[in-house]
Every structure is written in structure tokens, then in C-alpha cells.
């Protein structure tokens, strides 16, 4: 954007200068047209012999006006082509910038997808280790409980009774 603004400001005086030849041609055409009008006004007042010379002069002035008109049209067409080519080149630049940005966006999307895949893979590995640790911990608690239960079996203490009926036979 800065580049476009820079070149526009830089080339603005050239565009103003390019308009000057057309303005000069328009002024010359206006002066020739006023001469032609004067010659027609004066032709009515003159005698017929002078009228022929005046009409040839009027024809010459009219031809010069037509030439000026053609020159003005050519200059305007040239300016139009220059403007059109600058617009086309700007459009091409915008297309190039857009294509470049789309490629950059696609690269960023791919990189983001890759990072997402890597994060998911690392979370899966982490979850595996967490589950393995949990299973190991529960297993160790279970085996410890079974070991304590088996080795340190809490037997009911033998009650020695004084009553012989309940005494055990040995």
C-alpha cells in the first residue's frame, strides 16, 4: 500500500503535466474556432470575390480545427490506454499479492495442522503413561493388600475356657 501511494504521489505531477498538452490543444482549437466564426461574420459583409478567398480561408481554418480535434482525440486515447494499462498492472499486482497471501495462508494452515497432530500425539503418549502408572499403582495396592491379608492373617485368638464342656479335645 505504501508503495502504491508513493508511486501515485511521485507520478501525480507527471499526470498533471500530461494533461497540459491536451489543454493547449483545446485552447488552440478554441482560438481557431473563434477565427472561423469571425471569418463567417466578415464574409457576409464582403463582396463575392473576397468571399471565395475568405471561404478558402474558412475551409483551411475548419481543416485545422478538425486536425486539432483528431490530435485531441489521439491524446485522450493515449491517456486512456495509459490509465487502462496502469489499472491492469495494479490488478495484476493485486492478483499476485492475493495469490502469495493465499499460499502463505495455506502453509500456515498446514503448519497448524501438523502442530495439532503433534500435540495430539504427545497427549496420547502422556495418557498412555498416566494409565500405565494408574494400573501399576492399583495393582501394587491390590498385591500389597493380598500379601498383608495372607501373611498377617488376623486369627481369632484362642479362648481358653475353664469349662470342660467347651474344651477342645486334643
LINCORLIN-V567369 format. One record per residue. N is the residue number from 1. RES is the residue in one small letter. SS is DSSP state (alpha for helix, beta for strand, coil for the rest). PHI is phi as a letter, one per 30 degrees, with the letter a starting at -180 (* if undefined). OMEGA is omega as a letter, one per 30 degrees, with the letter a starting at -180 (999 if undefined). Layout:
n=<N | N>
res=<RES | RES>
ss=<SS | SS>
phi=<PHI | PHI>
omega=<OMEGA | OMEGA>
//
This chain:
n=<1 | 2 | 3 | 4 | 5 | 6 | 7 | 8 | 9 | 10 | 11 | 12 | 13 | 14 | 15 | 16 | 17 | 18 | 19 | 20 | 21 | 22 | 23 | 24 | 25 | 26 | 27 | 28 | 29 | 30 | 31 | 32 | 33 | 34 | 35 | 36 | 37 | 38 | 39 | 40 | 41 | 42 | 43 | 44 | 45 | 46 | 47 | 48 | 49 | 50 | 51 | 52 | 53 | 54 | 55 | 56 | 57 | 58 | 59 | 60 | 61 | 62 | 63 | 64 | 65 | 66 | 67 | 68 | 69 | 70 | 71 | 72 | 73 | 74 | 75 | 76 | 77 | 78 | 79 | 80 | 81 | 82 | 83 | 84 | 85 | 86 | 87 | 88 | 89 | 90 | 91 | 92 | 93 | 94 | 95 | 96 | 97 | 98 | 99 | 100 | 101 | 102 | 103 | 104 | 105 | 106 | 107 | 108 | 109 | 110 | 111 | 112 | 113 | 114 | 115 | 116 | 117 | 118 | 119 | 120 | 121 | 122 | 123 | 124 | 125 | 126 | 127 | 128 | 129 | 130 | 131 | 132 | 133 | 134 | 135 | 136 | 137 | 138 | 139 | 140 | 141 | 142 | 143 | 144 | 145 | 146 | 147 | 148 | 149 | 150 | 151 | 152 | 153 | 154 | 155 | 156 | 157 | 158 | 159 | 160 | 161 | 162 | 163 | 164 | 165 | 166 | 167 | 168 | 169 | 170>
res=<x | x | x | x | x | x | x | x | x | x | x | x | x | x | x | x | x | x | x | x | x | x | x | x | x | x | x | x | x | x | x | x | x | x | x | x | x | x | x | x | x | x | x | x | x | x | x | x | x | x | x | x | x | x | x | x | x | x | x | x | x | x | x | x | x | x | x | x | x | x | x | x | x | x | x | x | x | x | x | x | x | x | x | x | x | x | x | x | x | x | x | x | x | x | x | x | x | x | x | x | x | x | x | x | x | x | x | x | x | x | x | x | x | x | x | x | x | x | x | x | x | x | x | x | x | x | x | x | x | x | x | x | x | x | x | x | x | x | x | x | x | x | x | x | x | x | x | x | x | x | x | x | x | x | x | x | x | x | x | x | x | x | x | x | x | x | x | x | x | x>
ss=<coil | alpha | alpha | alpha | alpha | alpha | alpha | alpha | alpha | alpha | alpha | alpha | alpha | alpha | alpha | alpha | alpha | alpha | alpha | alpha | alpha | alpha | alpha | alpha | alpha | alpha | alpha | alpha | alpha | alpha | alpha | alpha | alpha | alpha | alpha | alpha | alpha | alpha | alpha | alpha | alpha | alpha | alpha | alpha | alpha | coil | coil | alpha | alpha | alpha | alpha | alpha | alpha | alpha | alpha | alpha | alpha | alpha | alpha | alpha | alpha | alpha | alpha | alpha | alpha | alpha | alpha | alpha | alpha | alpha | alpha | alpha | alpha | alpha | alpha | alpha | alpha | alpha | alpha | alpha | alpha | alpha | alpha | alpha | alpha | alpha | alpha | alpha | alpha | alpha | alpha | alpha | alpha | alpha | alpha | alpha | alpha | alpha | alpha | alpha | alpha | alpha | alpha | alpha | alpha | alpha | alpha | alpha | alpha | alpha | alpha | alpha | alpha | alpha | alpha | alpha | alpha | alpha | alpha | alpha | alpha | alpha | alpha | alpha | alpha | alpha | alpha | alpha | alpha | alpha | alpha | alpha | alpha | alpha | alpha | alpha | alpha | alpha | alpha | alpha | alpha | alpha | alpha | alpha | alpha | alpha | alpha | alpha | alpha | alpha | alpha | coil | coil | coil | coil | coil | coil | coil | coil | coil | coil | coil | coil | coil | coil | coil | coil | coil | coil | coil>
phi=<* | d | d | d | d | d | d | d | d | d | c | e | d | d | d | d | d | d | d | d | d | d | d | d | d | d | d | d | d | d | d | d | d | d | d | d | d | d | d | d | d | d | d | d | d | c | d | d | d | d | d | d | d | d | d | d | d | d | d | d | d | d | d | d | d | d | d | d | d | d | d | d | d | d | d | d | d | d | d | d | d | d | d | d | d | d | d | d | d | d | d | d | d | d | d | d | d | d | d | d | d | d | d | d | d | d | d | d | d | d | d | d | d | d | d | d | d | d | d | d | d | d | d | d | d | d | d | d | d | d | d | d | d | d | d | d | d | d | d | d | d | d | d | d | d | d | d | d | d | d | d | c | d | d | d | d | d | d | c | d | c | d | d | d | d | d | d | d | d | c>
omega=<l | a | a | l | l | a | l | l | a | a | a | l | l | l | l | l | l | l | a | l | l | l | l | l | l | l | l | l | l | l | l | l | l | l | a | l | l | a | l | l | a | a | l | a | a | l | a | l | l | a | l | l | l | l | l | l | l | l | l | l | l | l | l | l | l | l | l | l | l | l | l | l | l | l | l | l | l | l | l | l | l | l | a | l | l | l | l | l | l | l | l | l | l | l | l | l | a | l | l | l | l | l | l | l | l | l | l | l | l | l | l | l | l | l | l | l | l | l | l | l | l | l | l | l | l | l | l | a | l | l | l | l | l | l | l | a | l | l | l | l | a | l | l | l | l | l | a | a | a | a | a | a | a | l | l | l | l | l | l | a | l | l | a | a | a | a | a | l | a | 999>
//
